[in-house]
Amino acid sequence: MALRIYGEAKPSMGYIYEAMSKAKEVIKSFFTEEHKYAKIFDIIDKRWSDQLHRPLHAAGNILNPSLYYNREDDLLNKNLMMEFHTCIAKMVVDEDMQDKIIDQISSYKNAEGLFGIATAIRQRDKKSPGE
């Protein structure tokens, strides 16, 4: 998967968490000992924390069906879900609407209702989250 930035063909918002995770896996695979890549990870983590790690990116990752439904690892952890909830709280002022969104996320997680119909399943890898 090519990550494109600055408004090219695919919006990067829904892919940034996945790209960071994969980049670190690739870097780690080149070294046999942790101390050899630890400094590189420190640089990446600092940049990630200072500039890129935002609740909006977490929400973009969770709401990207091509990543969410095709996970091989446990990237969807408690921290990611906490950031998703933080994003909802920041973007949606109305608490009743926040609750409705959070209620709907279980249908999304379990591919129930509209999320589980054949057309939605086929489109998971064909449409970018921004479309």
N, C-alpha and C positions, 0 to 999 in steps of 0.2 A: 504494500500500500504506500503510495507516495503522499506525503503530507505537503499540502500546498498552502502557502500563507499569502496574506494581502489580497484576498478577494478573488483568487483564481478559481478554477473549476469547482473545487470542493472546499466549503468553509472548514477551517481548522478547528473551530471550537469543540466539536464533538470528538476530536481525535487527539487532542494534546496530551491527555493523561496516558493514553495507550502508547503514543509515540515516545514519551519519556520513559515509560516502563520498558519498552522494547529496546530503546537506545542503551539503557543501563544493562540489560541482559546481554546485548552484543559486546559492550565494553568488557563486562565481567568474563565473557567466554574467551577473551584474548589473554587473560592472565590466570596463572595457577594459584597465586597467593593473594589474599585480600589486601595486604598492605601495599601491593603494587597498583591497585586501582582505587584505593581508599581516597587518595588525594583528588583524583579525577571526580569521584562521587561527591566529595565535599564541594568542589567548584560547581558541579551540576546542581546539587541540592541547594546551595546558596542562591544561585540564579533562579532556580525553580521557586524557592520560598519568597524571594524578593520581588520577582516580576511576573511569574506565570501561574503560581498556585493560588487560584481564586475559586470561590464557591460556584461561580458561573461555569467554570471549566468542568467542575465535578458534575453539575447538572447536565452540561452538554455531553459528557461521557455516558452518564446513566441513560439519557434520552436518545442515544444513538443506537438504534436497533441492530445495525450491522455489527456493533461491538458487544452490546448487551446480551444478545441471544447466542453469540458465538464465542463466549469466553471459555478458555481452556484453563485459566488460572483463577486465583481468588482475588482478582483486582477489585472486585466490588466488595469492599470491606466496610467496617463501621464508620471509619473516617470519611470515606467517600459519601456514604449516605448522610452523615451529619452535615457535610458541606452542601449536599443537595437540599436538605431542609433549611439550612441557612440561606441559600439562594432564594428559595421560595418565600421565606419570611422577608427578605429584602425587596424582592420584586413585586410581591403581592401584598398590598396593605390590608385588604379586607380579610379578617381572620376566618370568616365562614368560607371564603373562596380558598384560602390556604388549606383548610380542612378537606374541602372537596378534591383539591389537587392531590393531597396525600392519600385520600381514600382511593383515588383512581390509580395510584402507583402500584397497588397490589394487583389490579387487573393487568397492568402492563407487565409486571414481574412474572406473572403466571401465564401470560399470553391468553388471557380470557377475553370474551366478548369480541369487540372489533379487532383487538390485537392478535387474536388467534385465528381469524378467518384466512382462507387460502391466499387471497390477494395481498393481505397485509404481510403474511409470511414470505411470499415471493418478492415483495418490494423491499424487504429488509436490507438486502445487499445491492439494490439497484438505485435507490434514491438516497441522497445525502440528507442528514438530519435537517438542514436548512430549507429543504424543498417542501 
